Amino acid sequence: MTQHNHFDHDFVEDSNTSKNPEFSQIVAKRMSRRTMLKGGTGLTAAAFFGTLPLVGCGSDNDNDNDVPSNGATPAVPATGDLKTPKQLNFTAVAHYTGNEMMVADGYNAEPILHVGTPLITSSDVPEWKDNRENVPESFQFRMGDNHDGMWFFGKNGNNYSAKASDNALLVINHEYTNQSLNPNITVLPDYVAQTGVTGIYAKTRPASNVRRECYAHGVSVVEMKRRANGIGYEMVKDSKFNKRYTSASEIKISGPAAGSDMLKTKYDSTGTKTRGINNQCGAGLSPWGTYLTTEENFINVFARGADKAIIGDKADYAMGRYGLKENGIGGGYLWHTPPKSDEKFMDEFARWNSTATGASALDDYRNAFNTFGYIVEIDPFKPNSNAVKRTALGRFAHENCAYAPVEEGKPVVMYMGDDARGEYIYKFVSDAKWSNVDIGGGLKAGDKYLDKGTLYVAVFKDDGTGEWKALTHGQGALTNANAKYAFADQADVLINARLAGDALGATKMDRPEWVSVSPVTGEVYVTLTNNSNRTPTKHGMNAANPRNYAGDKGNRNGHIIRWAEKNNDHTATSFNWDIYLFAAPNDLTAENLSGLNANNDLSSPDGLYFDPRGVLWIQTDDGAYTSRTNCMLLAALPGKVNDGKEVTTSAGIKTRVGMQANEQNIKRFFVGPKGCEVTGITLTPDFKTLFINIQHPGEDVDGVTWGAIAGGTTPRSATVMITKKDGGVILGESLK
């Protein structure tokens, strides 16, 4: 997810200096048709829906009779229509550059839960003030900023139920903060002349500004109930489940790296807890019914002074591989800079400064940086519980986390992308074998499945096959004898997963973002949003990125890759792959490799979500095509790996693309307001409400307020609730 921030709003990390081959170089070598995969996974939409947890623990656990005789996870008897559409019958939304929202005919799109909306009734947490005079601390009880990934957790009583649609907990990420929340941000005047302070403390920010941003990051849990008219939802204010997890919350650290010396700080000498979650981007659901949020561009909030002489070459190299170099301020949030006289509790601001200053790691926050960058598990039905950072899934700029359909007696498999230029794709295979009895098991089930297992990194080979390489200490290059980086133990491998990927020759990708698994074929899809470094002089033209046209600055439009695991087994260590879709403006004929037209062309695919019927929803975070259309949401019906053909680009490069686009298999469903990103997506179990998020509407656009929608003159991120005007099933017109 591209950062849109008031300091450096297009900040995207680029710290991979390894010699591993670019994905583009590999695709460019692929010039012959590969053998078609034989058959599919045999998964029906109903079977996939069965991979979702059924109900929570407790008296409402009524799934005993739903377990099929074959031992697969029980199918959910949803009230919506589970049939896979044969084609998309709605009328496409045209290109649009205005200030409102446009959705397909027959649908309504309504914003709710805007930034700053109180979750409780209290005189200390008044309604949103458009003059932004809200007390910073009050954001512990308000909707945070820049809504992103989310999930709808059906609720039956006090427990989770994937069958329930009338009542639910909507859990929403908040990726970062921008001027829509805190435009009067103050960077105090340079006081070098007065104090002699230079480097990372050359500028400071008031404590109130920093506190507001800390509390506006993280995750919101909001109870929702269906409206009396049966269409759409409203917040249950003052619900005991309403909760904020922020950059000030105490978080547990679990898994193989927990207790490592590399995670010990002045705040916690045991290496088993930290304060805060940051830069929550995409999201996912666990098979047992918890929320899996992410920490993406966590570098934004950290700073580091000159300390290489103290920490040594190895630690300096590792921090630099994650973008935090000596005398660096990450993405420029300056959270470490409020004067110490403003500190309210233990090292409130100093913890964002990872400079080694004390005699040991227990005397400063040199290791605080290492406690961020993980998949974080939350049980929304246990509001008194702490969130847990799962170190077994590796540390990097996590975009989201998607699991493969689970089967009784087989491991749980999770897929993840590292969203930075030239970074890698990973998967995690649990040691524990899946059991249906763990549905509704909360964080204890997470302990079982997410704390022990094998993390793999992907290598995409020239012949269209791929290999998963295990990030296991003691195997191959992952030893203490590695000349470039000596891996001390498994904790070191996981905390520095990028370095482990470098050592194993993982394939550099063009910013891997959202991952989703098809319920029809079982194949895995990943958006590769773009790569501004993909230029003729730096990365060159190639079959993966063959857009050699005037005015371009690299792979600006992006594409979507997919693969099929060998024998349809998600624990396999080999796979076949192709490129499902190349994004491009439709009128760039020679570059439009997927045959897009004005009703389905797109740029910079980002959010990605398969609904249980097999409909693929694609969201964009774009800056390359916004002169013609704002960011959007498309619905698609993809085929499977190798269902397309070879093409030759205008640069004379052959490549393999998936089945050509047409208006029956991909179409624009929604366009957001000017300046926004369309992101975050979840569907209710009855398929009657689709939730998406609108991030930073009107950003950097003079005169755009989104005021008629947001209820004021300040552009405010919000969740958007999409329903059919007749109260029917989303895309139900395609199921007739």
Beta strands, then each sheet from edge to edge (+ up, - down):
strand 1: 102-103
strand 2: 107-112
strand 3: 147-156
strand 4: 159-160
strand 5: 167-174
strand 6: 218-226
strand 7: 233-235
strand 8: 243-245
strand 9: 250-254
strand 10: 273-275
strand 11: 283-285
strand 12: 291-293
strand 13: 375-378
strand 14: 388-390
strand 15: 398-403
strand 16: 411-418
strand 17: 421-423
strand 18: 425-433
strand 19: 453-460
strand 20: 465-470
strand 21: 509-510
strand 22: 512-517
strand 23: 524-528
strand 24: 559-565
strand 25: 574-582
strand 26: 605-610
strand 27: 616-620
strand 28: 632-636
strand 29: 645-648
strand 30: 654-657
strand 31: 666-671
strand 32: 677-683
strand 33: 689-695
strand 34: 718-724
sheet 1: 1+ 31- 28+ 27- 26+
sheet 2: 2+ 34- 33+ 32-
sheet 3: 4+ 3- 5+ 6- 7+
sheet 4: 4+ 3- 5+ 6- 8+
sheet 5: 10+ 9- 14- 13+ 12- 11+
sheet 6: 15+ 16- 18+ 19- 20+ 25- 24+ 23- 22+
sheet 7: 17+ 21-
sheet 8: 29+ 30-
end
